[in-house]
Amino acid sequence: MPRLHNARDGKPGFLSQPTRRALNLPTTRPPPHRLERPAVPVVVIQHVEEAAHLRQVRSVLVRAPHVRLLHLLRLDERLAAHLDGIAVAGEYGSGLAHRALERPGAGEVFVACVRAIEDHDAERLDKLLAVAEATPSSEAGLISAFGWMSAAALRGIAKPLLEAIQPWRRQVALAACAMHAVDPGVALPRALRDDDPNLRARALSVAGRCARRDLIDGCLRAISDNDQRCAFEAARSALLLGDRTESVTSLEALAIGRGDLGPSKLAAFLLVLKVVSAERARAALASVARDPAQIRTLIRGIAAAGDPHHVPWLMAQMEDPKLARLAGEAFGFITGLDLAYLDLDRRPPNATESGPNDDPNDENVALDEDESLPWPDVAKLRAWWKSNGARFKPGNRYFVGAEPTPAKCLEVLKSGFQRQRIAAAEYRTLLTPGTTLFNVAAPSWRQQRLLAGVAA
């Protein structure tokens, strides 16, 4: 039977809308039902713990190279089921979710925030905002809760945050608007001029994501911001909004320069390679290639540039166990091949190290970035390229086997892997400035609904 309650965007229970219509069941979200008997503590505790854990897993999967929207849907169904279990326990469930904040990780804050929003509990939400501001490691959990909830559930919550005096609260509200593709209105240009650099950076990011083309001049001016994060977000948004001059130059400088921007440095590099000419892309790649320590960045850059000129070099890197899987992924980005599905992969080498192990004396605790990628069979790929490479013209840009077009982007958003879908969302906005940046981390049922609407 359907679940009692569901926090999804107008989607009651786990039955699909066509199925519910066929069974003559309601297709709108029913009001929450509470348990009429006492909750079972051990069960509700398990719901809280599992929901927090699955939120952490989800934060990895939305950026994973092997996950499609269908896989994300399966995880989202599990996460929603545990959140439902907390919801039907009523105040007892909400209380347990908030008591878990004794160790305020991102997962625990996510669960508690979902409950506070659904309950419209202003006091608990205030506490959560304070906890997330004081504990940066939990910030993503709070913001993702605003993205998980439907826009309808945020009515009466987001607007006061947009108008708050505290910059942090306005940051949260702007992030919520971007995740739901809702225009923040006059609050956005005000935030662009704020003295708080964190708020300015968030506002600059939202301007591009929400397709506020009226703010492109403000973004271009902010490229000279003294705060590097603001300068990066300004250049990225100006590019998404249609600029192809100052923003490109700035992103190239940020990507290839010596400054340490963390993940933003790679993001700038991959973004600019999607819009520059083949000659300019090759020059940027050659600049990165001078530093042997940047070879992984180089491979990811080749995938973003999409130039078949680099395919022979990629296949040579597949001979190196440390680079083989990443090079195979880049090959798929250009050609559109799914190596595992087409049996173009092989067994992993016996001596391969893949991150942490059970040895307590081993200091290697880092996760293997390529853990979920297939091992390419170089001989098979060379044979495939010999037969099919002629249709890929060097100097042209290819994305998952074809020229990047809005239609191709929509196809990849529907069926591609998450890293490909991230690129497809960027391409779609770059190709049609004024289009909001598709949120590939949104709840999967919301993504399906939006994609169906675009296709229609």
C-alpha positions in Angstrom: 0.0 0.0 0.0 1.2 3.6 -0.5 3.3 5.2 2.2 1.4 7.4 4.7 3.3 10.6 3.8 5.8 11.8 1.3 7.9 15.0 1.2 8.1 15.0 -2.5 6.9 17.6 -5.0 3.2 16.7 -5.2 3.9 13.0 -5.6 2.0 11.0 -3.0 3.3 7.5 -2.0 5.6 5.4 -4.1 3.1 4.7 -6.9 3.6 6.6 -10.2 1.0 9.1 -11.4 -0.2 7.0 -14.3 -0.6 4.0 -11.9 -2.6 6.1 -9.4 -4.9 7.4 -12.2 -5.5 3.8 -13.4 -6.4 2.8 -9.8 -8.6 5.8 -9.4 -6.3 7.1 -6.6 -5.6 10.8 -5.9 -2.7 12.2 -7.7 -2.1 15.3 -5.4 -0.2 15.2 -2.2 -2.3 14.1 0.7 -2.0 15.9 4.1 0.5 14.3 6.4 -0.9 11.5 8.7 0.5 10.9 12.1 0.6 7.6 13.9 -2.4 6.9 16.1 -0.3 4.7 18.4 3.0 5.4 20.2 6.0 5.3 17.9 8.5 2.5 18.3 11.7 4.2 19.5 14.2 1.8 17.9 12.5 2.0 14.5 12.4 5.9 14.5 16.0 6.1 15.6 16.9 3.8 12.7 15.0 6.1 10.3 16.9 9.1 11.6 20.3 7.4 11.3 19.6 5.9 7.9 18.3 9.2 6.5 21.4 11.1 7.7 23.6 8.4 6.2 21.8 8.3 2.8 22.0 12.0 2.5 25.8 11.7 2.8 25.9 8.9 0.2 23.7 11.1 -2.1 26.2 14.0 -1.9 28.8 11.7 -3.5 26.5 10.1 -6.0 25.3 13.4 -7.5 28.9 13.9 -8.7 29.7 10.3 -9.5 30.9 9.1 -12.9 28.9 5.9 -12.9 25.5 7.1 -11.7 22.5 7.9 -13.9 19.2 9.6 -13.0 17.6 6.2 -12.6 20.1 5.2 -10.0 19.7 8.5 -8.2 15.9 7.8 -8.2 16.4 4.5 -6.4 18.5 6.2 -3.7 16.0 9.1 -3.4 13.2 6.6 -2.9 15.0 5.1 0.0 15.9 8.4 1.5 12.3 9.6 1.2 11.0 6.4 2.9 13.2 7.1 5.9 12.1 10.7 6.0 8.5 9.5 5.9 9.1 7.2 8.8 10.3 10.2 10.8 7.4 12.3 9.7 4.6 9.8 10.7 6.1 9.6 14.2 5.1 13.2 14.7 6.7 15.2 17.4 8.6 12.2 18.6 10.3 11.8 15.2 11.0 15.6 14.9 12.4 15.5 18.5 14.8 12.6 17.7 15.9 14.3 14.5 16.8 17.5 16.4 18.5 15.6 19.3 20.8 14.1 16.7 22.3 17.6 16.4 24.6 16.7 19.4 26.9 15.7 16.5 25.9 18.1 13.8 27.2 16.6 10.6 25.8 17.5 7.2 23.4 14.4 7.3 22.0 15.1 10.7 21.5 18.8 9.9 19.7 17.8 6.7 17.3 15.5 8.4 16.5 18.0 11.2 16.1 20.9 8.7 13.6 18.8 6.6 11.5 18.2 9.7 11.7 21.9 10.8 10.6 23.1 7.4 7.7 20.5 7.1 6.6 21.4 10.7 7.0 25.1 10.0 8.9 25.2 13.3 10.5 28.6 13.3 12.3 28.1 16.6 14.0 24.9 15.5 14.8 26.4 12.1 16.5 29.4 13.8 18.6 27.0 15.8 19.6 25.0 12.7 20.6 28.2 10.9 22.8 29.1 13.8 24.3 25.6 14.0 25.2 25.6 10.3 26.7 29.0 10.4 28.9 28.0 13.3 29.8 24.6 11.9 30.9 25.0 8.2 31.0 21.2 7.8 27.2 21.1 8.3 26.4 24.0 6.0 25.8 21.8 2.9 23.4 19.7 4.8 21.2 22.6 5.7 21.2 24.1 2.2 20.5 20.7 0.6 17.4 20.4 2.8 16.0 23.6 1.2 16.7 22.0 -2.2 15.1 18.7 -1.2 11.8 20.3 -0.1 9.3 21.4 -2.7 9.0 25.1 -3.5 5.5 25.0 -2.0 6.9 23.8 1.4 9.2 26.9 1.5 6.4 29.4 1.2 6.5 31.7 4.2 10.1 30.6 5.0 12.2 31.7 2.1 11.0 35.3 1.8 11.8 36.3 5.4 15.2 34.8 4.9 15.7 36.9 1.7 14.8 40.0 3.7 16.9 39.1 6.8 19.6 41.5 8.1 22.1 38.6 8.6 24.1 37.9 5.4 24.2 34.2 6.2 20.4 33.9 6.2 20.2 35.7 2.8 22.9 33.2 1.5 20.6 30.3 2.4 17.6 31.9 0.8 19.5 32.7 -2.4 20.8 29.2 -2.6 17.2 27.9 -2.2 16.1 30.1 -5.0 18.8 28.8 -7.3 18.1 25.2 -6.5 14.4 25.7 -7.4 15.1 28.0 -10.4 13.1 30.8 -8.7 14.1 34.4 -9.4 15.0 36.0 -6.0 13.9 39.4 -7.3 15.3 42.7 -6.0 17.1 40.8 -3.2 19.7 39.5 -5.7 21.1 42.9 -7.0 21.2 44.1 -3.4 23.3 41.1 -2.4 25.7 41.7 -5.3 26.6 45.0 -3.6 26.8 43.7 0.0 30.0 44.1 2.0 30.0 40.4 3.0 32.2 38.5 0.5 30.4 35.2 1.2 27.0 36.7 0.4 28.4 38.5 -2.7 29.9 35.2 -4.0 26.6 33.4 -3.5 24.7 36.2 -5.2 27.1 36.2 -8.2 26.6 32.4 -8.5 22.9 32.7 -8.3 22.8 35.4 -11.0 24.2 33.0 -13.6 22.2 29.9 -12.4 18.9 31.8 -12.4 19.6 33.4 -15.9 19.4 37.0 -14.6 20.8 38.6 -17.8 19.9 42.0 -16.5 22.8 41.5 -14.0 25.5 40.7 -16.6 27.1 44.1 -16.3 27.2 43.8 -12.5 28.9 40.4 -12.9 31.5 41.8 -15.3 32.3 44.6 -12.9 32.7 42.0 -10.1 35.4 40.1 -12.0 37.8 42.6 -10.5 36.6 41.9 -6.9 39.4 41.6 -4.4 37.9 38.3 -3.1 39.0 35.5 -5.5 35.8 33.5 -4.9 33.7 36.5 -6.0 35.9 37.0 -9.0 35.5 33.4 -10.1 31.7 33.4 -9.5 31.4 36.7 -11.4 33.3 35.4 -14.4 31.4 32.1 -14.5 28.0 33.8 -14.3 29.0 36.4 -16.9 29.9 33.5 -19.2 26.7 31.6 -18.5 24.8 34.9 -19.2 26.3 35.3 -22.6 29.6 37.2 -22.3 32.5 35.7 -24.4 35.2 38.3 -23.8 36.1 39.4 -20.3 34.7 36.3 -18.6 36.7 34.0 -20.8 39.9 35.9 -20.2 39.3 35.9 -16.5 38.5 32.2 -16.3 41.6 31.3 -18.3 43.7 33.3 -15.9 42.1 31.7 -12.9 42.4 28.2 -14.3 46.0 28.4 -15.5 47.4 30.9 -13.0 49.3 30.0 -9.8 46.6 31.0 -7.3 45.0 28.3 -5.2 41.2 28.4 -5.8 40.6 24.7 -4.8 37.8 23.1 -6.8 37.0 26.4 -8.5 40.3 26.3 -10.4 39.3 23.0 -12.1 35.7 24.3 -12.6 37.0 27.4 -14.4 39.3 25.3 -16.6 36.6 22.9 -17.6 34.0 25.6 -18.2 36.2 27.8 -20.5 37.2 24.8 -22.6 33.5 24.4 -23.6 33.4 27.8 -25.3 36.8 28.7 -26.8 38.1 27.8 -30.2 40.0 24.5 -30.8 43.2 26.5 -31.2 42.7 28.3 -27.9 41.7 25.1 -26.2 44.9 23.4 -27.4 47.0 26.3 -26.1 45.3 26.1 -22.7 45.8 22.3 -22.5 49.4 22.7 -23.6 50.0 25.1 -20.7 48.6 22.6 -18.2 50.6 19.8 -19.8 53.9 21.5 -18.9 53.3 20.5 -15.2 53.4 16.6 -14.9 51.6 16.9 -11.6 48.6 18.3 -13.4 48.1 15.3 -15.7 44.7 14.4 -14.3 43.5 17.9 -14.8 44.8 17.7 -18.4 42.8 14.5 -19.0 39.6 16.1 -17.7 40.3 19.2 -19.7 40.6 17.1 -22.9 37.2 15.5 -22.1 35.7 19.0 -21.7 37.3 20.3 -24.9 35.9 17.4 -26.9 38.6 17.5 -29.6 39.2 14.1 -31.2 42.8 15.3 -32.0 43.7 14.1 -28.4 42.2 10.6 -28.6 45.5 8.8 -29.6 47.2 10.5 -26.6 44.3 9.4 -24.3 44.6 5.8 -25.5 48.3 5.9 -24.6 47.4 7.0 -21.1 45.2 4.0 -20.7 48.3 1.9 -20.5 49.1 3.5 -17.1 47.0 1.9 -14.3 46.9 5.2 -12.4 45.3 7.1 -15.4 43.6 4.3 -17.3 40.1 4.7 -16.0 40.1 8.5 -16.1 41.4 8.4 -19.7 38.6 5.9 -20.5 36.0 8.3 -19.1 37.4 11.1 -21.2 37.3 8.8 -24.3 33.6 8.3 -23.5 33.0 12.0 -23.1 34.2 12.5 -26.7 32.8 9.4 -28.4 29.7 8.7 -26.3 30.8 5.1 -25.7 29.7 3.3 -22.5 32.7 1.1 -22.0 31.1 -1.3 -19.6 27.8 -1.7 -21.5 29.6 -2.3 -24.8 32.0 -4.8 -23.3 35.0 -2.5 -24.0 36.3 -2.9 -20.5 38.6 -5.4 -18.8 39.3 -6.9 -15.4 41.3 -4.6 -13.0 45.0 -5.4 -12.7 45.8 -7.6 -9.7 48.2 -5.1 -8.1 45.9 -2.1 -8.2 45.6 -0.1 -5.1 42.2 1.5 -4.6 42.2 3.7 -1.5 41.8 2.7 2.1 42.2 -0.9 3.2 41.9 -2.9 6.4 45.6 -2.4 7.4 45.6 -0.2 10.5 49.2 0.8 9.7 48.4 2.0 6.2 48.2 5.8 6.3 46.4 6.0 2.9 42.8 7.0 3.9 41.9 8.8 0.7 39.1 7.4 -1.5 40.0 6.3 -5.0 38.6 9.0 -7.3 38.2 6.5 -10.1 36.8 3.6 -8.0 33.5 3.3 -10.0 34.9 3.8 -13.5 35.4 0.8 -15.8 38.9 -0.4 -16.8 39.2 0.3 -20.5 40.4 -2.6 -22.8 43.0 -0.6 -24.8 43.2 -3.2 -27.6 39.4 -3.2 -28.2 39.3 0.6 -28.1 42.1 0.9 -30.6 40.2 -1.4 -32.9 37.0 0.6 -32.4 38.8 3.8 -33.1 40.4 2.4 -36.3 36.9 1.5 -37.6 35.0 4.6 -36.4 37.5 7.4 -35.8 37.1 8.8 -39.3 33.7 10.3 -38.4 35.3 12.4 -35.6 36.9 15.4 -37.2 39.9 16.9 -35.3 39.3 20.5 -34.5 35.6 20.0 -34.0 34.0 19.8 -30.5 32.2 16.6 -29.6 30.1 15.9 -26.5 29.1 12.3 -25.7 29.4 11.4 -29.4 27.9 14.4 -31.2 28.1 18.1 -31.5 26.9 19.8 -28.4 23.4 21.2 -29.1 20.4 21.9 -26.9 18.8 18.7 -28.1 21.9 16.7 -27.3 22.1 18.3 -23.9 18.5 17.2 -23.2 19.3 13.7 -24.2 22.3 13.5 -21.9 20.4 15.1 -19.0 17.9 12.3 -19.4 20.2 9.3 -19.8 23.8 10.3 -19.1 26.0 9.7 -16.2 26.1 12.4 -13.5 29.5 13.9 -14.6 28.1 14.0 -18.1 24.9 15.5 -16.9 26.7 18.3 -15.1 28.5 19.1 -18.3 25.2 18.9 -20.3 23.6 21.4 -17.9 26.4 23.8 -18.5 26.4 23.4 -22.2 22.7 23.9 -22.4 23.0 27.3 -20.7 26.1 28.3 -22.6 24.3 27.5 -25.9 21.2 29.4 -25.0 22.1 32.2 -22.6 19.0 33.2 -20.6 18.3 29.5 -19.8 18.4 28.6 -16.1 21.1 26.1 -15.2 19.5 22.7 -14.8 20.0 21.4 -11.3 21.3 17.8 -11.7 21.4 17.4 -7.9 17.7 18.1 -7.4 15.4 15.3 -6.2 15.2 12.9 -9.1 11.4 13.0 -9.4 11.6 16.8 -9.8 14.3 16.4 -12.4 12.1 13.9 -14.3 9.2 16.3 -14.3 11.2 19.2 -15.5 12.9 17.2 -18.3 9.5 16.0 -19.4 8.3 19.6 -19.5 11.3 20.7 -21.6 10.8 17.8 -24.0 7.1 18.7 -24.4 
